[in-house]
Amino acid sequence: MMGNSNNSLKPIILFYLFLFVSLYASSLFAQDVTTIQANSEDISDNLDLEAVASIFGDSKDLEDFEKRLNDPKTQISNLDLNNDGEVDYLRVMETGTEKNLHTISIQAVIGKDQYQEVATIDVEKDSKGETQVQIVGNVNMYGPNYYITPVYPVVPIFFTFFWMAAYHPWYSPWYWGYHPPYFYPWRPYPAYRYRANVHVHVNINNSYHRTNVRINNNVMVSNKNNAYFKNNPDKSFEKINPGVNNRDQLSKNRKATPKNKGINTDKGYKSAGKPVSKPSTRPSNKPSTGPATRPTQKPSTKPSTRPSSKPSYSKPSSRPSTKPSYSRPSTRPSTTRRPASRSSHMRTRH
């Protein structure tokens, strides 16, 4: 009996052993093949340039644009490059003004006389007199050739200001330790939470096109406002994301892989959550019978059948045919005692 019990447990033990080895091997294989985007967060996750392009089209002028960038209510930015636990103030500076082209720089204020350019905006008037806008991500932060060209259904009115003869370029007056009264720093959120919430502020009526061609081909690269990456060269996009061209490809890679810090967790399940197939070694159905050592019938000492009849004592099969011989008298005795008169029971009062 004991030998049969051990034999019945062997298939179960072997099944769980095989399942454990399979899962362990698959996790090792997944970690081995996943070489792109092993990091769950990137610096570029903390400033969505589509949101920047959206509020740029909604602004009245560059001063209003700077205010919208730093509005504590909307929190368009989540950048904390100096790691002081507070979101950096973003100042707006015009760094290039030509007849048909204006270049606007967005810079994070990270210390005294220290600025990090995070993106630029090119505003150009083409040969047809139409204004084109292109948001350019900083190469160290978004990778090379990361350009977003927004298309606004209605051209913002303030775009016409750029082409007026009396136009004066905008240079932000704010700097380290000196901020506008509406601004107060807030603590940055985790990047995944920021990415989920910032899209609320992206105007869906606009179109945002990706392109590898920059409308301003005469721009000169300068390290003047590159304080963060100058002091932290290992934090650049190229160093953190080897083998990835720019932010655009990084986003595509994330959509093509499971969202669990870059580790492949595909275990044969469809998107609907139903298994494609079960392990071949798993029993196809439950055993039809229990273990061989289980008694097939009840102990023999128990009576195999119930008694065919009850004990000999039993109730009478029928009632007596006649009643007992005693019966009531047909008439009352003549000597029946009548109740005494009321007077006989009354006692004499003394």
MOTAQUI-V670413 format. One record per residue. N is the residue number from 1. RES is the residue in one small letter. PHI is phi in whole degrees, 0 to 359 (999 if undefined). Layout:
N/RES/PHI  N/RES/PHI
This chain:
1/m/999  2/m/295  3/g/296  4/n/295  5/s/295  6/n/295  7/n/295  8/s/288  9/l/277  10/k/300  11/p/300  12/i/293  13/i/297  14/l/296  15/f/296  16/y/292  17/l/295  18/f/295  19/l/296  20/f/296  21/v/296  22/s/295  23/l/295  24/y/295  25/a/294  26/s/293  27/s/293  28/l/295  29/f/295  30/a/296  31/q/292  32/d/285  33/v/274  34/t/271  35/t/248  36/i/263  37/q/58  38/a/281  39/n/271  40/s/276  41/e/229  42/d/218  43/i/302  44/s/294  45/d/293  46/n/261  47/l/210  48/d/279  49/l/286  50/e/292  51/a/294  52/v/297  53/a/297  54/s/293  55/i/287  56/f/296  57/g/288  58/d/268  59/s/280  60/k/273  61/d/194  62/l/290  63/e/294  64/d/293  65/f/298  66/e/296  67/k/295  68/r/293  69/l/297  70/n/249  71/d/291  72/p/297  73/k/284  74/t/270  75/q/53  76/i/297  77/s/256  78/n/229  79/l/279  80/d/225  81/l/287  82/n/270  83/n/55  84/d/261  85/g/84  86/e/227  87/v/294  88/d/288  89/y/284  90/l/253  91/r/259  92/v/246  93/m/226  94/e/275  95/t/256  96/g/207  97/t/229  98/e/236  99/k/299  100/n/240  101/l/210  102/h/236  103/t/245  104/i/242  105/s/255  106/i/254  107/q/235  108/a/275  109/v/272  110/i/246  111/g/178  112/k/293  113/d/59  114/q/236  115/y/224  116/q/236  117/e/288  118/v/254  119/a/195  120/t/231  121/i/235  122/d/261  123/v/242  124/e/232  125/k/257  126/d/279  127/s/296  128/k/272  129/g/84  130/e/268  131/t/265  132/q/245  133/v/236  134/q/219  135/i/266  136/v/244  137/g/284  138/n/303  139/v/298  140/n/284  141/m/258  142/y/243  143/g/85  144/p/289  145/n/58  146/y/259  147/y/237  148/i/236  149/t/250  150/p/279  151/v/239  152/y/264  153/p/303  154/v/239  155/v/296  156/p/303  157/i/297  158/f/291  159/f/298  160/t/291  161/f/296  162/f/300  163/w/259  164/m/276  165/a/294  166/a/270  167/y/290  168/h/245  169/p/301  170/w/259  171/y/232  172/s/300  173/p/274  174/w/266  175/y/206  176/w/302  177/g/79  178/y/220  179/h/241  180/p/294  181/p/296  182/y/285  183/f/265  184/y/220  185/p/292  186/w/233  187/r/284  188/p/291  189/y/270  190/p/302  191/a/302  192/y/295  193/r/288  194/y/298  195/r/299  196/a/286  197/n/264  198/v/290  199/h/294  200/v/297  201/h/265  202/v/267  203/n/289  204/i/284  205/n/283  206/n/271  207/s/247  208/y/232  209/h/258  210/r/266  211/t/210  212/n/260  213/v/249  214/r/266  215/i/288  216/n/256  217/n/271  218/n/260  219/v/290  220/m/253  221/v/284  222/s/232  223/n/260  224/k/296  225/n/249  226/n/228  227/a/296  228/y/294  229/f/285  230/k/292  231/n/272  232/n/227  233/p/295  234/d/285  235/k/266  236/s/293  237/f/302  238/e/295  239/k/287  240/i/281  241/n/237  242/p/295  243/g/86  244/v/250  245/n/294  246/n/201  247/r/299  248/d/298  249/q/291  250/l/300  251/s/295  252/k/293  253/n/296  254/r/291  255/k/290  256/a/272  257/t/236  258/p/301  259/k/269  260/n/218  261/k/63  262/g/84  263/i/263  264/n/287  265/t/246  266/d/291  267/k/238  268/g/84  269/y/245  270/k/283  271/s/295  272/a/284  273/g/93  274/k/265  275/p/292  276/v/286  277/s/202  278/k/264  279/p/306  280/s/294  281/t/275  282/r/283  283/p/304  284/s/289  285/n/208  286/k/286  287/p/301  288/s/287  289/t/228  290/g/280  291/p/303  292/a/295  293/t/279  294/r/286  295/p/301  296/t/281  297/q/215  298/k/288  299/p/306  300/s/290  301/t/291  302/k/278  303/p/307  304/s/292  305/t/225  306/r/278  307/p/303  308/s/291  309/s/218  310/k/281  311/p/305  312/s/298  313/y/285  314/s/203  315/k/287  316/p/300  317/s/294  318/s/210  319/r/284  320/p/300  321/s/291  322/t/234  323/k/283  324/p/302  325/s/294  326/y/282  327/s/207  328/r/285  329/p/297  330/s/293  331/t/229  332/r/285  333/p/298  334/s/294  335/t/272  336/t/300  337/r/278  338/r/273  339/p/295  340/a/294  341/s/294  342/r/297  343/s/291  344/s/288  345/h/267  346/m/275  347/r/268  348/t/277  349/r/279  350/h/256
